[in-house]
Amino acid sequence: MFTVQTFEHGTKKEIAQGKTLASLARELGVQHFVYSSVAWADAGSWVPHFESKLQIEDHIKGLGMPYTILRPASLYENFLYPQVKEALINGTLVQPTRESTRLQYVASEDVGRAVAQIFLNPENYMNRTLNLATENLSTSQVASIFASELERPVGYQYLPGQLLGYELDLMYQWMNDRNPQNRDGQDQVKREFPDQIPLQTWIALNFRGEQEDSPKL
């Protein structure tokens, strides 16, 4: 069984859903429970939707059933939010992270492929917690990669986190202050999940044709 929860209706509901589903899986004799958590879940961030996933992780581990916990980094797909994508097409990367803030990134497709591999080779992943990341980039590096692939200048504009609401503001404050890397075992995980999609390739796949309407470098 594979599961991932959202916090859009609050972390209390997220925790309740995650724990309830895991407990039911244990009662029904599920042979392999795979939970998608988040990178930095155990970093002591006090970010509510990170801490909530750690609570679910701990509950799963305490049930005594076979499990794998996958902790994906920030998804490339966040660049596809309409306002973010439109700004990029027009030459600006608008982000609530500072230019110097480094984050790890991964494509959602690679998360799916990792989960498939885990289910196909359960003996290699039982009772393990795995960080999953492809890129480790500063915000300015992200802008440069977009500029190179889109063949146009891409500048940076800071977006105050307060505009995103309390919880996301708290998350980005922590990211900007801590520059979280969470690289434990990253090289080993890359060996286990090879051929991950680099950001440049992902941009080509998801912004194809968008280059034609703007000035070239």
trRosetta pair geometry for C-beta under 8 A, 3 or more apart (Angstrom, degrees):
i j d omega theta_ij theta_ji phi_ij phi_ji
1 25 5.4 -127 44 -122 155 131
1 30 4.9 -37 -1 -151 120 144
1 32 7.3 167 23 89 60 58
1 33 5.3 -9 62 -116 99 66
1 34 6.9 -175 91 29 48 72
2 34 4.6 -21 -105 74 73 108
2 35 7.9 172 -155 -80 51 28
2 36 7.2 40 -177 -23 92 101
2 115 5.5 51 -118 -169 142 134
2 119 7.6 -65 -53 -59 112 125
3 18 7.1 146 132 -127 130 72
3 21 5.6 147 -128 125 160 147
3 22 7.7 -134 50 -66 155 76
3 33 7.5 -15 12 -170 112 87
3 34 7.3 154 21 85 64 58
3 35 5.6 -20 67 -111 91 68
3 36 7.1 -153 95 20 44 81
4 35 7.4 134 -84 -166 55 55
4 36 3.9 -18 -90 59 107 119
5 14 4.7 133 136 -154 128 82
5 17 5.2 145 -120 89 131 121
5 18 4.8 -89 -17 -64 147 99
5 53 7.9 -177 57 -97 104 83
5 56 7.2 178 22 -82 135 165
6 9 7.4 77 101 10 94 82
6 14 6.6 -124 92 -103 30 108
7 10 6.7 -77 -175 128 72 8
7 11 5.1 0 -140 -82 114 67
7 14 4.6 -31 -96 -49 69 149
7 48 7.3 144 -166 114 149 99
7 49 4.1 -109 -7 -113 167 118
7 52 6.3 129 -97 53 122 156
7 167 7.7 -141 125 154 133 160
9 13 4.8 -31 101 58 106 152
9 14 7.5 155 64 -46 79 78
10 13 5.1 87 72 12 90 100
10 14 7.0 -152 102 -8 46 90
11 14 5.0 -51 -144 38 43 119
11 15 6.0 45 157 -22 72 101
11 48 4.7 -133 -29 158 154 107
11 49 5.6 -144 -89 -86 111 63
11 51 7.6 36 -170 75 153 87
11 52 3.9 -140 -161 -71 109 143
12 15 6.0 -53 -149 35 28 109
12 16 6.4 27 153 -17 63 108
13 16 5.6 -54 -143 39 33 112
13 17 6.1 33 158 -20 67 107
14 17 6.0 -59 -149 37 26 109
14 18 6.2 21 157 -16 63 112
14 49 7.1 52 43 -127 171 84
14 52 5.1 52 92 156 124 145
14 53 7.9 -49 144 -66 127 66
14 56 7.7 -82 140 -47 86 132
15 18 5.9 -59 -144 40 28 109
15 19 6.1 20 162 -12 66 111
15 52 5.0 -116 -62 -157 95 95
15 55 5.4 -4 -128 92 116 134
15 56 6.2 -147 -130 -60 61 91
16 19 6.2 -60 -142 41 25 104
16 20 5.9 23 161 -18 63 114
17 20 6.0 -60 -142 39 24 109
17 21 6.2 21 162 -17 63 110
18 21 6.1 -58 -146 37 24 107
18 22 6.4 21 158 -15 62 110
18 35 7.4 72 -156 -142 107 126
18 52 7.8 131 15 154 145 92
18 53 7.7 179 -101 -120 171 53
18 55 7.9 115 81 95 134 86
18 56 3.6 -34 134 -120 144 132
18 59 7.2 125 120 56 96 137
19 22 5.8 -59 -148 39 30 110
19 23 6.2 28 156 -19 66 108
19 55 7.6 -47 -60 133 114 96
19 56 6.1 -128 -57 -117 69 73
19 59 4.7 -69 -115 166 91 170
20 23 5.8 -58 -148 37 29 109
20 24 6.3 27 156 -17 65 107
21 24 5.8 -56 -147 38 30 110
21 25 6.3 34 153 -23 64 106
22 25 5.6 -52 -149 33 32 114
22 26 6.6 34 152 -20 64 102
22 33 6.4 90 -131 180 80 153
22 35 7.3 -6 -86 -75 115 131
22 56 7.1 153 -21 -168 140 85
22 59 5.8 125 74 117 150 108
22 60 4.9 -111 -143 -94 147 79
22 63 6.1 -156 150 -31 105 154
22 65 7.9 -176 -177 45 83 130
23 26 5.6 -52 -153 33 34 112
23 27 6.5 32 151 -17 66 105
23 59 7.7 -59 -52 163 89 117
23 63 6.8 -156 -99 -109 55 131
24 27 5.6 -54 -147 37 35 111
24 28 6.1 22 157 -10 68 111
25 28 6.0 -64 -142 45 28 103
25 30 3.9 -33 -175 12 92 141
25 33 5.1 102 134 -97 152 125
25 65 6.7 -174 116 97 97 168
26 29 7.9 42 176 -66 29 26
26 30 7.0 -58 -68 34 28 95
26 33 7.9 -33 -62 -42 70 150
26 63 4.5 -121 -80 176 147 128
26 64 7.3 83 -140 62 126 77
26 65 4.7 -143 -107 -34 84 135
30 33 5.4 80 112 -67 131 92
30 65 6.4 55 73 176 85 145
31 66 6.2 0 167 49 49 129
31 122 7.9 5 130 -160 101 168
32 66 5.1 -46 -101 106 58 116
32 67 7.4 146 -163 -100 52 27
32 68 7.1 10 -176 0 95 100
32 118 7.9 176 162 141 131 95
32 119 6.8 149 103 -118 142 69
32 122 5.1 -94 -99 -129 151 133
32 126 7.3 -93 -120 -102 99 84
33 60 6.5 -153 110 -152 132 115
33 65 5.7 61 1 110 126 121
33 66 6.8 143 17 90 77 59
33 67 4.6 -31 72 -107 94 80
33 68 7.7 176 88 26 49 59
34 67 7.2 155 -85 -163 35 62
34 68 4.8 -8 -112 64 81 97
34 69 7.8 173 -157 -85 52 28
34 70 6.6 24 -178 -8 96 110
34 115 5.9 130 138 -142 151 92
34 118 5.7 114 -108 110 139 143
34 119 7.0 -80 -24 -64 147 89
35 56 6.7 -168 -173 132 147 114
35 57 6.9 -176 98 -96 143 66
35 60 5.7 -116 -14 -69 150 165
35 67 6.7 -3 2 -167 104 112
35 68 7.5 179 27 89 65 51
35 69 5.1 -18 67 -113 98 73
35 70 7.2 -178 88 27 47 72
36 70 5.2 -27 -109 72 63 103
36 72 6.5 1 -163 -1 101 110
36 111 6.8 55 -127 -177 131 124
36 115 7.4 -41 -68 -80 109 125
37 41 5.0 -26 156 -54 125 153
37 53 4.4 126 -154 169 86 124
37 54 7.6 81 -159 -70 132 45
37 56 7.2 -178 -105 77 97 111
37 57 5.6 17 -93 -66 144 114
37 69 5.4 19 -10 -176 124 102
37 70 6.8 167 24 79 76 45
37 71 4.9 -29 76 -96 102 75
37 129 8.0 -9 26 -148 142 100
38 41 5.2 126 66 -63 75 95
38 49 7.5 57 4 133 160 85
38 50 5.9 -108 83 -116 130 71
38 53 5.2 126 17 37 97 169
38 71 5.9 11 106 -153 14 79
38 72 6.8 -44 -122 62 48 67
39 71 4.8 114 -78 150 50 101
39 72 6.4 -87 -25 107 93 28
39 73 4.4 16 -9 -95 151 59
39 74 7.5 -75 44 -26 127 59
39 104 6.2 -109 164 67 174 125
39 131 5.7 69 -111 -142 94 97
39 132 7.6 -127 -62 50 105 59
39 133 6.6 49 -82 -60 150 114
39 180 7.7 148 136 128 105 127
39 182 5.2 146 -177 95 103 157
40 43 4.3 -35 -160 -1 73 135
40 45 6.0 42 160 -35 111 137
40 47 7.8 31 125 38 121 133
40 50 5.6 -51 111 -138 93 136
40 71 7.8 161 15 178 42 125
40 180 5.2 26 -96 164 126 159
40 182 5.5 -112 -68 -54 69 148
41 50 5.4 -165 -117 -173 47 79
41 51 7.8 148 -164 -85 66 22
41 53 4.7 -92 -124 94 121 111
41 54 4.5 160 163 -67 95 84
41 57 6.3 101 139 -15 148 145
41 71 6.0 -120 -1 -123 115 122
42 54 5.6 131 -81 -113 65 122
42 57 7.8 -77 -60 71 103 157
43 50 7.1 -42 41 164 97 145
43 178 7.6 107 159 156 134 159
43 180 6.1 -7 -138 -129 165 132
43 182 6.7 -76 -74 -79 124 113
45 50 5.0 30 53 71 129 154
45 51 7.2 -140 63 -48 83 87
45 171 7.6 39 155 -123 137 62
45 174 4.9 68 -160 -176 104 158
45 178 7.5 -104 -113 5 93 162
45 180 7.8 -30 -86 -71 121 145
46 51 6.6 15 -131 -48 26 132
46 170 7.5 -95 109 170 86 125
46 174 7.5 178 57 -86 80 139
47 50 4.2 61 76 13 103 115
47 51 6.6 168 75 -13 49 88
47 167 7.3 95 -166 -172 79 78
47 170 5.6 162 -114 117 76 104
47 171 4.6 73 -136 -94 135 76
47 174 5.7 -105 -54 16 113 155
48 51 5.8 -61 -140 41 29 107
48 52 6.1 35 160 -27 66 105
48 167 5.6 -67 40 -132 117 112
48 170 7.5 66 0 79 86 146
49 52 5.5 -32 -131 28 39 120
49 53 7.0 45 165 -19 56 100
49 167 6.4 71 -10 173 108 130
49 171 7.5 -26 48 -74 102 129
50 53 6.1 -59 -161 33 32 107
50 54 6.8 32 146 -19 65 105
50 171 7.5 139 -25 -113 113 100
51 54 5.5 -52 -152 33 38 115
51 55 6.7 43 150 -22 66 99
52 55 5.7 -51 -157 31 35 113
52 56 6.8 32 148 -15 65 103
53 56 5.5 -50 -150 37 40 111
53 57 6.3 48 149 -24 67 102
54 57 5.3 -47 -147 34 35 117
54 58 6.4 36 155 -20 65 103
55 58 5.9 -53 -148 35 30 110
55 59 6.5 33 152 -21 63 105
56 59 5.6 -53 -150 34 34 114
56 60 6.4 36 153 -21 66 104
57 60 5.8 -58 -153 34 30 111
57 61 6.4 24 155 -16 66 108
57 69 5.4 52 -128 -125 102 153
57 129 7.2 48 -156 -111 128 127
58 61 5.8 -55 -147 38 32 110
58 62 6.3 28 155 -19 64 111
59 62 5.9 -65 -151 38 29 110
59 63 6.9 39 153 -37 63 101
60 63 6.0 -51 -159 12 33 116
60 65 7.8 -79 -170 58 72 96
60 67 5.1 120 158 -125 114 162
60 69 6.9 141 81 -73 146 111
61 67 6.8 -114 -85 53 54 148
61 69 8.0 -37 -59 -32 98 134
63 67 7.8 96 56 -42 109 130
66 122 7.4 47 153 177 139 121
66 126 5.2 -50 -155 -142 105 103
66 127 6.6 -85 -143 -46 61 83
67 126 7.6 91 54 -159 33 57
67 127 6.2 72 57 -93 71 50
68 118 5.2 -150 82 -166 165 136
68 122 7.9 -138 -31 -141 128 72
68 125 4.5 13 -103 146 139 109
68 126 6.8 -85 -64 -106 92 24
68 127 7.4 -58 -82 -20 57 15
68 128 5.7 3 -128 58 82 78
68 129 7.8 167 -168 -86 53 36
68 130 7.1 -2 -178 6 98 111
69 128 7.4 -142 38 105 71 46
69 129 4.3 -9 68 -114 111 79
69 130 7.1 165 89 23 59 64
70 111 7.0 129 140 -152 139 87
70 114 6.2 132 -134 117 142 128
70 115 6.7 -90 -13 -79 162 82
70 118 7.3 -110 -60 -43 123 156
70 130 5.5 -19 -115 67 61 98
70 132 5.8 11 -174 -16 95 130
71 129 6.7 38 -18 176 114 88
71 130 6.6 -173 23 92 81 45
71 131 4.8 -38 75 -106 111 56
71 132 6.4 162 77 14 51 79
71 182 7.9 -103 125 160 133 140
72 75 6.8 30 142 -70 129 85
72 106 5.3 -121 -160 63 93 137
72 108 8.0 47 -168 -108 161 55
72 111 4.9 -17 -86 -98 141 121
72 132 4.7 -34 -100 71 59 112
72 133 7.6 132 -161 -71 49 62
73 103 7.0 147 177 161 114 85
73 104 3.6 -95 -137 107 154 100
73 105 5.7 -114 110 -82 121 12
73 106 4.9 116 50 -4 92 102
73 131 7.3 52 -52 -179 90 91
73 132 6.6 -137 -4 91 79 59
73 133 3.9 55 -15 -98 138 99
73 134 7.8 -140 45 17 129 62
73 182 7.6 170 -97 77 100 125
74 78 6.4 -44 175 3 96 142
74 103 5.2 12 12 154 139 131
74 104 6.5 142 21 84 86 55
74 105 5.2 -45 78 -102 88 67
74 106 7.5 136 70 23 41 70
75 78 5.5 125 78 -21 80 88
75 105 7.3 86 -153 -157 8 75
75 106 6.5 -48 -107 75 53 68
75 107 7.1 69 -156 -140 76 23
75 108 5.3 29 -146 -57 126 88
75 111 7.7 -44 -103 -21 105 135
76 79 6.0 -42 176 18 62 112
76 80 8.0 59 129 -19 71 99
76 105 5.7 81 -66 175 73 115
76 106 7.1 -114 -17 100 88 23
76 107 5.0 -15 20 -95 127 66
76 108 7.4 -119 47 -10 85 75
76 197 7.8 -72 -6 99 155 116
76 199 6.4 175 -109 -118 121 77
76 202 4.9 -34 177 149 166 159
76 206 7.7 159 137 10 119 156
77 80 5.1 -42 -165 21 61 120
77 107 7.5 96 -35 -148 86 58
77 108 5.2 7 -21 -17 133 121
78 81 6.4 -10 -173 -16 51 106
78 84 7.0 11 146 58 65 173
79 84 5.5 -134 -151 131 42 128
79 85 6.5 98 150 -79 65 74
79 88 6.6 40 -174 -37 102 156
79 206 7.8 108 90 106 109 143
80 84 7.2 22 45 75 10 113
80 85 5.4 26 -142 -60 38 125
80 206 6.4 -85 -84 175 114 135
81 84 4.3 69 64 14 93 112
81 85 6.6 179 74 -12 41 89
82 85 5.9 -59 -139 40 25 107
82 86 6.1 24 164 -19 64 109
83 86 6.0 -54 -144 36 27 110
83 87 6.4 27 157 -18 62 108
83 94 7.4 -64 137 68 95 140
84 87 6.0 -59 -152 37 28 109
84 88 6.4 28 152 -19 64 107
84 94 6.3 -137 -119 61 67 95
85 88 5.6 -56 -150 36 33 112
85 89 6.4 34 154 -20 67 104
85 207 7.7 -170 -151 -99 98 97
86 89 5.7 -53 -149 35 32 112
86 90 6.4 16 155 -5 64 111
87 90 5.8 -68 -149 48 31 103
87 91 8.0 -87 168 59 57 39
87 92 4.7 -69 174 78 96 93
87 93 7.1 128 118 -105 111 18
87 94 4.7 -13 129 -3 168 114
87 157 7.5 -103 -177 40 137 127
88 91 7.6 98 -174 -32 28 10
88 92 7.0 -108 -85 70 33 43
88 93 6.0 41 -98 -89 85 64
88 146 5.9 -96 -156 -168 113 146
88 150 7.4 -176 158 -56 93 159
88 154 6.6 7 -150 -134 71 122
88 207 7.4 -90 117 -108 126 141
89 150 7.7 -160 -118 -145 46 143
89 207 7.3 -172 -86 -148 86 112
89 210 5.0 -99 -117 180 107 122
89 213 7.4 19 175 68 109 115
89 214 6.6 178 168 -36 67 138
90 214 7.0 -175 -118 -103 35 134
91 152 5.9 -96 -96 134 94 117
91 153 5.6 35 -152 90 114 76
91 154 5.6 -146 -157 -105 51 50
91 155 6.3 39 147 13 85 86
91 214 6.5 175 -50 -171 99 144
92 154 6.8 175 -84 -161 15 65
92 155 5.2 -23 -110 67 72 86
92 156 7.3 142 -160 -104 71 10
92 157 5.1 16 -178 -4 120 118
93 139 7.1 172 123 177 133 91
93 142 6.4 145 -155 108 159 102
93 143 4.4 -128 12 -96 144 93
93 146 6.3 144 -69 34 118 153
93 154 5.7 58 -27 163 97 108
93 155 7.1 -155 23 96 75 37
93 156 5.3 -25 66 -107 98 62
93 157 7.1 168 80 25 46 71
94 157 4.8 -22 -103 73 74 105
94 158 8.0 20 -152 115 62 2
94 159 5.0 73 169 -48 91 118
95 139 5.4 -160 78 -141 152 128
95 142 7.8 76 -46 77 157 143
95 156 7.2 -46 29 -154 104 90
95 157 7.8 129 21 74 59 57
95 158 7.2 -48 74 -122 61 43
95 159 6.0 -162 100 18 10 106
96 158 7.3 72 -122 -169 34 68
96 159 4.7 -66 -69 79 70 92
96 160 7.0 13 -122 140 93 10
96 161 4.4 94 -164 -81 133 78
96 164 6.4 -60 -57 -9 155 140
96 168 7.5 96 53 147 168 101
96 169 7.7 -117 -170 -111 147 53
96 172 4.2 -31 125 -146 119 163
97 101 4.1 -121 -179 70 104 141
97 103 6.6 -85 -112 -25 165 124
97 139 4.8 176 99 -65 108 131
97 172 6.2 -127 -72 -151 64 100
97 175 5.9 -62 -107 116 103 126
97 176 6.1 -176 -140 -78 61 87
98 101 4.5 112 53 -21 79 102
98 139 6.5 -180 101 20 34 139
98 158 7.1 3 -107 -108 53 115
98 176 5.2 96 -6 -135 105 105
99 138 6.7 38 154 156 54 112
99 139 5.1 -117 -132 76 32 109
99 140 4.3 47 -175 -52 93 103
99 143 7.9 -38 -133 5 89 134
99 156 5.4 83 -95 136 101 168
100 138 5.7 -44 -155 -150 30 129
100 139 7.3 -16 16 32 17 96
100 140 7.0 10 -74 -4 41 117
100 179 7.8 -49 127 -95 84 123
101 138 6.4 131 73 -146 34 73
101 139 5.6 40 57 -18 85 109
101 175 5.9 66 -171 139 136 92
101 176 5.2 -69 -86 -111 136 59
101 179 5.8 -150 -142 -102 63 77
102 136 6.3 29 175 170 113 78
102 137 6.5 -174 -143 102 76 21
102 138 4.8 -49 -83 -80 74 65
102 179 5.2 48 41 -163 87 97
102 181 6.8 13 105 -89 119 82
103 136 7.7 -151 105 -145 27 51
103 137 6.8 -23 60 65 65 68
103 139 7.8 53 9 -62 104 73
103 175 6.5 1 -84 -162 110 125
103 180 7.3 33 -115 65 67 82
104 133 3.7 -27 171 -143 127 144
104 134 7.8 135 -178 43 85 44
104 135 6.6 158 -155 85 54 53
104 136 5.2 -20 -97 -98 78 71
104 137 8.0 118 -107 18 31 67
104 181 7.1 94 -40 -158 110 44
104 182 6.7 -98 5 63 140 100
104 183 7.8 164 -71 -82 137 73
104 186 7.9 -129 -124 -118 146 138
105 133 6.7 87 51 -155 26 87
105 134 6.2 -53 94 57 69 88
105 135 4.4 -10 53 59 100 105
105 136 7.9 -170 16 -72 75 29
105 137 6.5 -18 4 26 120 111
105 142 7.9 112 -36 -99 152 116
105 199 6.3 43 95 -76 144 111
106 110 5.4 -111 180 72 98 127
106 111 6.4 104 126 -52 123 89
106 132 5.5 43 -92 130 170 89
106 133 5.2 -119 -50 -123 108 40
106 134 4.8 125 -107 -1 68 95
106 135 7.5 -176 -67 21 48 76
106 196 6.9 -62 -138 -167 88 131
107 110 4.6 95 65 1 87 101
107 111 7.4 -144 101 -5 51 80
107 134 6.9 13 0 1 80 149
107 196 7.2 166 26 -175 102 84
107 197 4.4 9 -2 57 147 125
107 202 5.4 -166 -87 -99 121 133
108 111 5.3 -45 -155 28 44 117
108 112 6.6 45 149 -18 68 101
109 112 5.7 -54 -155 36 35 113
109 113 6.4 31 150 -17 67 105
109 197 6.4 49 68 -5 118 141
110 113 5.5 -49 -141 38 38 111
110 114 6.2 43 155 -24 65 102
110 132 7.1 176 124 169 106 119
110 134 6.4 96 46 -51 174 126
110 193 7.0 98 -177 157 99 127
110 196 4.8 45 -126 -136 146 88
110 197 5.8 -144 -48 15 116 92
111 114 5.8 -55 -151 34 29 112
111 115 6.5 30 152 -19 63 104
111 132 6.4 119 -102 114 73 152
112 115 5.7 -53 -149 34 32 111
112 116 6.5 33 152 -19 65 104
113 116 5.5 -50 -149 35 35 114
113 117 6.4 37 152 -19 65 104
113 193 7.1 126 106 -157 100 106
114 117 5.7 -55 -150 36 32 112
114 118 6.4 37 151 -23 65 104
114 130 7.8 -156 176 106 132 139
114 132 5.7 -61 -56 -120 175 144
114 193 4.9 -11 -102 -115 97 143
115 118 5.5 -51 -150 32 33 115
115 119 6.6 28 154 -14 65 104
116 119 6.0 -59 -152 38 31 107
116 120 6.2 24 154 -15 67 112
117 120 5.7 -59 -142 41 31 108
117 121 6.1 -17 170 24 68 109
117 192 7.8 147 131 154 144 87
117 193 6.5 176 45 -104 158 86
118 121 6.9 -82 -137 60 19 75
118 122 6.9 56 162 -98 61 56
118 124 7.9 -127 -128 76 54 93
118 125 4.6 -71 -139 63 88 169
119 122 6.5 4 -147 -66 29 91
121 124 4.6 4 138 19 110 119
121 125 6.7 94 100 -5 83 104
122 125 6.2 -87 -150 51 38 92
122 126 6.0 57 162 -59 80 92
123 126 6.5 -22 -136 -11 28 114
124 192 7.4 169 150 -144 131 120
125 128 5.3 -105 -165 39 56 123
125 130 7.3 -47 -142 -27 103 136
130 185 7.3 -111 -135 115 63 135
130 189 5.5 135 -168 -112 102 121
130 192 7.8 -90 -140 74 141 147
131 182 5.8 -177 -129 145 150 105
131 183 7.7 -154 97 -134 156 18
131 184 6.4 112 1 67 139 78
131 185 6.3 133 32 73 104 99
131 186 6.1 -51 91 -86 120 76
131 189 6.1 -133 74 -22 67 164
132 189 6.2 -140 -98 164 55 140
132 193 6.9 4 -130 47 101 160
133 136 6.8 65 142 -66 131 82
133 182 7.7 124 -24 92 145 100
133 183 8.0 -84 55 -109 141 62
133 186 6.0 -36 55 -134 107 115
133 189 7.8 73 32 90 66 137
134 190 7.8 118 -116 -109 53 103
134 196 4.1 -152 -105 133 114 134
134 197 6.5 -29 -133 66 170 51
134 198 6.4 -159 154 -98 123 45
134 199 7.6 160 103 -41 118 72
135 198 6.6 99 -69 -146 109 66
135 199 5.2 12 -50 -30 160 109
136 181 6.8 35 -147 -144 125 86
136 183 7.2 12 -96 -91 147 112
136 186 8.0 39 -54 177 128 164
137 141 4.2 -135 -164 88 96 125
137 142 5.2 114 129 -56 134 81
137 145 7.4 -45 -141 -9 153 136
137 199 7.1 -10 -24 -18 156 153
138 141 4.6 100 53 3 76 102
138 142 7.2 -133 97 -6 44 84
139 142 5.5 -49 -153 31 37 116
139 143 6.7 39 149 -19 65 101
139 156 6.4 95 134 -133 109 132
140 143 5.6 -49 -151 34 37 113
140 144 6.5 39 150 -20 65 103
140 156 6.3 -55 -99 -53 68 150
141 144 5.5 -52 -148 35 36 113
141 145 6.5 36 154 -20 66 102
142 145 5.9 -55 -150 34 31 110
142 146 6.6 30 152 -16 64 105
142 199 7.0 -109 -127 -174 75 162
143 146 5.8 -55 -151 37 32 111
143 147 6.3 35 151 -22 66 106
143 154 4.9 -164 -170 112 80 106
143 155 6.9 -12 -166 172 138 11
143 156 5.1 -81 -66 -68 158 94
144 147 5.5 -52 -147 35 33 114
144 148 6.4 33 155 -19 65 105
144 154 7.5 -163 -79 65 20 109
145 148 5.7 -52 -147 36 32 111
145 149 6.3 20 159 -10 65 110
145 199 5.2 47 139 105 157 124
145 200 5.5 -115 -168 -76 108 81
145 203 6.9 172 137 -18 96 148
146 149 6.1 -64 -143 44 28 102
146 150 5.6 8 167 -2 69 118
146 154 4.6 9 96 2 109 177
146 203 6.1 -173 -111 -122 63 148
147 150 6.4 -63 -130 50 21 97
147 151 7.9 96 168 -79 51 8
147 152 6.5 -114 -144 81 66 46
147 153 5.9 -1 -132 -141 117 27
147 154 4.0 -139 -69 19 85 100
147 217 6.9 84 172 -71 95 131
148 151 7.5 13 176 -72 26 48
148 200 7.1 -36 90 -120 117 111
149 200 5.3 178 -72 -149 125 74
149 203 4.3 90 107 100 160 137
149 204 5.9 -116 -164 -59 120 77
149 207 7.2 99 122 63 116 129
150 154 6.6 89 49 -51 132 122
150 203 7.1 -91 -48 166 83 128
150 207 6.3 -49 -91 128 98 144
150 210 6.9 -46 -130 95 105 102
150 211 5.2 -177 -162 -98 63 93
150 214 7.5 8 160 64 113 132
151 211 5.5 53 44 -154 104 130
151 216 5.1 -22 143 -139 102 87
151 217 5.7 -120 -176 8 57 98
152 211 6.9 179 -17 -142 111 80
152 214 4.9 8 -101 112 163 119
152 215 5.9 114 -131 84 107 62
152 216 6.0 -95 -84 -122 74 29
152 217 5.9 -164 -108 -44 22 76
153 215 7.7 -3 18 90 92 106
153 217 6.2 125 -48 -99 66 84
159 163 6.3 -92 171 50 92 131
159 164 7.6 74 133 -39 115 110
160 163 5.3 99 81 -10 85 100
161 164 5.5 -58 -166 32 55 112
161 168 6.3 -155 -167 118 93 79
161 169 3.6 129 133 -125 105 67
161 170 7.9 178 147 -9 138 26
161 171 7.8 -169 -154 61 134 70
161 172 4.2 -168 -100 63 134 131
161 173 6.2 -129 49 -43 164 79
162 169 5.2 50 -83 -106 41 141
164 168 3.9 -78 125 90 121 134
164 169 5.9 163 64 -54 92 73
164 172 7.4 85 47 -4 144 135
165 168 5.3 72 64 24 87 102
165 169 6.5 -153 91 -12 37 97
166 169 5.7 -66 -148 37 23 114
166 170 6.3 24 158 -21 64 107
167 170 5.7 -52 -152 33 31 112
167 171 6.6 32 150 -20 63 104
168 171 5.3 -49 -149 34 38 116
168 172 6.3 30 157 -13 69 104
169 172 6.1 -60 -146 41 29 102
169 173 6.3 34 154 -22 64 106
170 173 5.7 -52 -147 33 29 114
170 174 6.5 29 155 -18 62 106
171 174 5.9 -61 -157 36 29 110
171 175 6.4 26 151 -17 66 107
172 175 5.3 -48 -141 38 39 114
172 176 6.1 39 158 -19 68 105
173 176 5.9 -59 -148 39 27 108
173 177 6.2 17 158 -12 65 113
174 177 5.9 -62 -143 42 28 105
174 178 5.6 -5 170 6 67 121
174 180 7.6 20 137 -32 92 120
175 178 6.4 -69 -126 51 20 91
175 179 7.4 72 176 -85 55 26
175 180 6.2 -74 -123 11 66 102
176 179 7.7 13 -165 -59 20 64
182 186 8.0 111 119 -61 62 115
183 186 4.5 -62 -162 -6 68 132
185 188 4.8 -55 -166 45 76 116
185 189 5.7 78 134 -26 90 100
186 189 5.7 -56 -147 37 32 110
186 190 6.4 34 154 -21 66 104
187 190 5.7 -52 -151 34 32 112
187 191 6.8 34 150 -19 63 101
188 191 5.6 -53 -155 32 36 112
188 192 6.5 30 149 -15 67 106
189 192 5.5 -56 -148 40 36 110
189 193 6.1 -10 164 22 72 105
190 193 6.6 -71 -130 64 27 75
190 194 6.8 67 164 -96 63 55
190 196 6.9 -84 -133 3 82 128
191 194 6.7 2 -152 -64 28 92
193 196 6.3 56 125 -60 97 105
197 201 5.3 -125 -165 84 84 120
197 202 5.1 97 141 -62 120 95
197 205 7.9 -44 -161 10 138 144
198 201 5.1 91 60 11 78 102
198 202 7.0 -144 98 -6 39 91
199 202 5.5 -59 -147 38 34 113
199 203 6.3 38 156 -24 69 102
200 203 5.9 -51 -151 30 30 112
200 204 6.8 31 151 -18 61 104
201 204 5.6 -53 -153 33 35 113
201 205 6.5 31 152 -16 66 107
202 205 5.7 -59 -151 39 33 110
202 206 6.0 1 163 3 69 117
203 206 6.3 -75 -136 51 25 91
203 207 5.2 -20 -177 22 70 120
204 207 7.1 -56 -102 53 14 82
204 208 6.2 47 171 -74 53 89
205 208 6.5 -26 -155 -30 16 112
207 210 4.5 -69 -178 30 81 131
207 211 7.2 86 136 -41 100 80
209 212 6.2 -34 -172 1 53 115
210 213 7.0 -62 -174 26 48 103
210 214 7.9 11 149 3 73 113
211 214 6.8 -90 -162 43 41 94
211 216 7.9 50 175 -95 100 83
